[in-house]
Amino acid sequence: MLFNPTEFACKALGLEPQGEPWGKNHPVSCTYCGRTIEFGDLSLKKVIGSNFLDAHELTAPGTNVCCGWCAPCKSKSFLARLGAAVITEEGAYSILSDANRTWFLLTPPKPPFMVFARSIENAQHLVWRTPMTYDIEAIQLRFGPHLFVIRHSVLLKSIKVCERMGKKITAYKQDKAGAKKNSGFRHRHPFASLDRMGKGAKSGVFLPHVQDLCHSDPQFAEDAAFIRKLSDGELWGLATLMKQKPEEPIKPQPVSLK
């Protein structure tokens, strides 16, 4: 069964459609999600202003009418409380904190669900732009203007591979530096940095020692080849899971907007 994202989100949160009945005999498409609005369906007119920043993402930009299910999803309380969330049939759960995001990444809920996260500090319209996820081997993550895919089994394997590579990089650097210059720092992954907000030119870039180890260690070279094939979504997940001091997973309480 296929779901409309905004209707799915509203029902999970216990929200009702909003607006006035569409009074024209000809149907119109929702400017946000593209749903067909028929005579009598709840809707809102003139919903897009000149300062709307996501106009290029609109499904039907010419109508300037939104359906009753999209209406609640553009409220200030919705945007503020659900800046990063996973929404299931049972409810909506914030994943703004590292502990809550770790819970989602390690044990994603049973599909169908939708998951999104803002890519800037300000509120972003995300729900109507987020595809539904029906398979945890193809998790559809809306990250601001970007759409990422996470293969859950690949993400879990990448944790072990990163840790194995990190240990070898640490040993390699200690051997090069000698005992007197050993800083005690332990690498947990092979990257110069991992930033879930995508900031910094070195985020997701291998450390310079990786190339040397690839030449001398066939297993390390195999691991590096695997990591190079990770998707942007899987790197986004690793930025939380491979922190120097990782968080224990905590399932959040359901969000209530009532």
C-alpha positions as CSV (number, residue, x, y, z in Angstrom):
1,M,0.0,0.0,0.0
2,L,1.3,3.4,-1.0
3,F,0.9,6.4,1.4
4,N,0.8,10.2,0.9
5,P,3.5,11.6,3.1
6,T,1.6,14.5,4.6
7,E,-1.6,12.5,5.3
8,F,0.6,9.7,6.8
9,A,2.3,12.3,9.1
10,C,-0.9,14.0,10.2
11,K,-2.6,10.7,11.0
12,A,0.5,9.6,13.0
13,L,0.3,12.8,15.0
14,G,-3.5,12.7,15.4
15,L,-4.0,15.9,13.3
16,E,-7.1,16.5,11.2
17,P,-7.0,18.1,7.7
18,Q,-7.5,21.8,7.7
19,G,-9.0,24.4,5.4
20,E,-12.3,25.2,3.6
21,P,-14.1,22.9,1.2
22,W,-13.0,23.3,-2.4
23,G,-15.9,25.0,-4.2
24,K,-15.1,24.6,-7.8
25,N,-16.3,21.8,-10.0
26,H,-12.9,21.3,-11.6
27,P,-10.2,19.5,-9.5
28,V,-6.8,21.2,-8.7
29,S,-3.5,19.8,-7.6
30,C,-2.0,20.6,-4.2
31,T,0.9,22.9,-4.8
32,Y,3.0,21.0,-2.2
33,C,2.4,17.3,-2.5
34,G,0.5,17.1,-5.8
35,R,-2.6,15.4,-4.4
36,T,-5.8,16.0,-6.4
37,I,-8.2,18.3,-4.6
38,E,-11.8,17.5,-5.6
39,F,-15.0,19.4,-5.0
40,G,-15.7,19.5,-1.3
41,D,-12.1,18.5,-0.2
42,L,-10.6,20.8,2.5
43,S,-7.9,23.1,1.1
44,L,-6.2,26.5,1.6
45,K,-5.7,29.1,-1.1
46,K,-2.8,31.5,-1.6
47,V,-0.4,29.6,0.5
48,I,2.8,30.6,-1.3
49,G,4.2,34.0,-0.7
50,S,7.0,35.8,-2.6
51,N,9.5,35.0,0.2
52,F,8.9,31.2,0.1
53,L,12.4,29.6,-0.2
54,D,11.4,26.1,-1.4
55,A,9.4,27.2,-4.5
56,H,11.7,25.1,-6.7
57,E,10.6,21.9,-4.8
58,L,6.8,22.5,-5.3
59,T,5.0,19.7,-7.1
60,A,2.4,22.0,-8.7
61,P,3.8,25.5,-8.3
62,G,1.1,27.2,-10.5
63,T,-1.9,26.3,-8.3
64,N,-1.1,28.1,-5.0
65,V,-3.6,25.8,-3.3
66,C,-2.7,23.3,-0.7
67,C,-4.7,20.2,0.4
68,G,-6.1,19.8,3.8
69,W,-3.4,17.3,4.8
70,C,-0.5,19.6,3.9
71,A,-2.0,22.5,5.8
72,P,-1.1,21.3,9.3
73,C,2.4,20.4,8.2
74,K,3.3,24.0,7.4
75,S,2.4,25.4,10.8
76,K,5.1,27.0,13.0
77,S,4.7,24.4,15.8
78,F,5.1,21.5,13.3
79,L,8.2,23.0,11.7
80,A,9.7,23.8,15.1
81,R,9.0,20.5,16.8
82,L,9.8,18.3,13.9
83,G,13.1,19.6,12.5
84,A,14.5,16.1,12.4
85,A,12.1,13.2,12.9
86,V,11.1,9.7,12.0
87,I,7.3,9.3,11.6
88,T,5.8,5.8,11.8
89,E,2.2,4.6,11.9
90,E,2.4,4.6,15.7
91,G,3.7,8.2,16.0
92,A,6.4,10.8,15.3
93,Y,9.8,10.7,17.1
94,S,12.4,13.5,17.2
95,I,15.9,12.5,16.1
96,L,17.5,15.9,16.8
97,S,19.7,14.5,19.6
98,D,22.6,12.2,19.0
99,A,21.2,9.6,21.3
100,N,17.8,9.6,19.5
101,R,19.4,9.5,16.1
102,T,21.6,6.6,17.2
103,W,18.5,4.7,18.2
104,F,17.0,5.3,14.7
105,L,20.1,4.4,12.8
106,L,20.8,1.2,14.7
107,T,17.2,0.0,15.0
108,P,15.0,1.7,12.4
109,P,11.3,1.1,12.9
110,K,9.3,-1.3,10.8
111,P,8.2,0.3,7.5
112,P,6.3,2.2,6.3
113,F,7.9,5.3,7.8
114,M,9.3,8.6,6.7
115,V,12.5,10.3,8.0
116,F,13.9,13.7,7.5
117,A,16.3,16.2,9.0
118,R,16.9,19.9,8.4
119,S,20.3,20.9,6.9
120,I,20.4,24.4,8.4
121,E,19.5,25.8,11.8
122,N,16.3,27.5,10.5
123,A,13.0,25.7,10.0
124,Q,12.6,23.9,6.6
125,H,9.5,22.5,4.9
126,L,10.4,18.8,4.8
127,V,7.4,16.5,5.1
128,W,5.8,17.0,1.8
129,R,9.2,16.6,0.1
130,T,10.0,13.3,1.9
131,P,9.3,10.0,0.1
132,M,8.0,7.1,2.2
133,T,10.3,4.3,3.1
134,Y,9.0,0.8,2.5
135,D,12.3,-1.1,2.9
136,I,15.1,-0.6,5.4
137,E,17.6,-1.5,2.7
138,A,16.5,1.6,0.9
139,I,15.7,4.2,3.6
140,Q,14.7,7.5,2.0
141,L,16.2,10.3,4.0
142,R,15.3,13.9,3.3
143,F,18.2,16.1,4.4
144,G,17.2,19.6,3.7
145,P,17.3,20.0,-0.1
146,H,19.0,16.6,-0.6
147,L,17.5,13.1,-0.8
148,F,19.8,10.4,0.6
149,V,19.5,6.6,0.6
150,I,20.6,4.5,3.5
151,R,21.1,0.7,3.1
152,H,20.8,-0.5,6.7
153,S,22.8,-3.7,6.4
154,V,25.6,-1.7,4.7
155,L,25.5,1.0,7.4
156,L,25.9,-1.7,10.1
157,K,28.8,-3.3,8.3
158,S,30.5,0.0,7.8
159,I,30.6,0.6,11.6
160,K,32.8,-2.6,12.0
161,V,34.9,-1.7,8.9
162,C,35.5,1.8,10.1
163,E,36.6,0.6,13.5
164,R,39.0,-1.9,12.0
165,M,40.5,0.7,9.8
166,G,40.7,3.2,12.6
167,K,42.7,0.8,14.8
168,K,45.2,0.2,12.0
169,I,45.6,3.9,11.3
170,T,46.2,4.5,15.0
171,A,48.8,1.8,15.2
172,Y,50.4,3.1,12.0
173,K,50.7,6.6,13.3
174,Q,52.0,5.4,16.7
175,D,54.7,3.4,14.9
176,K,55.7,6.3,12.8
177,A,55.8,8.8,15.7
178,G,57.5,6.5,18.3
179,A,56.6,5.9,21.9
180,K,57.7,9.4,23.1
181,K,55.4,11.2,20.7
182,N,52.4,9.0,21.2
183,S,49.4,11.3,21.9
184,G,47.1,8.5,23.0
185,F,44.5,9.5,20.4
186,R,42.5,6.5,19.0
187,H,41.0,6.8,15.5
188,R,37.5,5.3,15.2
189,H,37.3,5.7,11.5
190,P,39.5,6.4,8.4
191,F,38.1,9.9,7.7
192,A,39.7,13.3,8.3
193,S,36.3,14.3,9.7
194,L,32.6,13.3,9.7
195,D,30.1,16.1,9.9
196,R,26.4,15.2,9.8
197,M,25.6,18.8,8.7
198,G,28.0,18.4,5.7
199,K,30.1,21.3,6.8
200,G,33.8,21.4,6.1
201,A,35.8,20.4,3.1
202,K,37.4,17.4,4.9
203,S,34.1,15.8,5.9
204,G,34.0,12.2,4.4
205,V,37.5,12.6,3.1
206,F,40.1,9.8,3.9
207,L,43.1,10.6,6.1
208,P,46.4,10.8,4.2
209,H,47.6,7.6,5.9
210,V,44.9,5.5,4.2
211,Q,46.8,5.4,0.9
212,D,50.0,4.1,2.5
213,L,48.1,1.3,4.4
214,C,46.3,0.3,1.2
215,H,49.6,-0.4,-0.4
216,S,50.9,-2.6,2.5
217,D,47.8,-4.3,3.8
218,P,45.4,-6.1,1.4
219,Q,42.6,-6.3,4.0
220,F,42.9,-2.6,4.7
221,A,42.7,-2.0,0.9
222,E,39.6,-4.1,0.7
223,D,38.0,-2.2,3.6
224,A,38.9,1.1,2.0
225,A,37.2,0.0,-1.3
226,F,34.1,-0.9,0.6
227,I,34.0,2.5,2.4
228,R,34.5,4.4,-0.8
229,K,31.2,3.0,-2.1
230,L,29.1,4.3,0.8
231,S,26.3,6.6,-0.1
232,D,25.9,10.2,1.2
233,G,23.2,8.9,3.5
234,E,25.4,6.2,5.0
235,L,28.1,8.8,5.6
236,W,25.5,11.0,7.3
237,G,24.7,8.1,9.6
238,L,28.3,7.4,10.4
239,A,28.8,11.0,11.5
240,T,26.6,10.2,14.5
241,L,27.6,6.5,15.0
242,M,31.3,7.0,14.8
243,K,31.7,10.0,17.1
244,Q,34.8,9.9,19.3
245,K,32.5,9.5,22.2
246,P,29.4,7.8,20.8
247,E,26.0,8.1,22.5
248,E,24.0,5.2,23.8
249,P,20.8,4.8,21.8
250,I,17.7,6.2,23.4
251,K,14.2,5.8,21.9
252,P,12.5,9.2,22.2
253,Q,9.0,9.7,23.5
254,P,6.4,10.4,20.7
255,V,6.0,14.0,19.8
256,S,2.6,15.6,20.5
257,L,1.4,18.7,18.7
258,K,-2.1,18.8,20.3
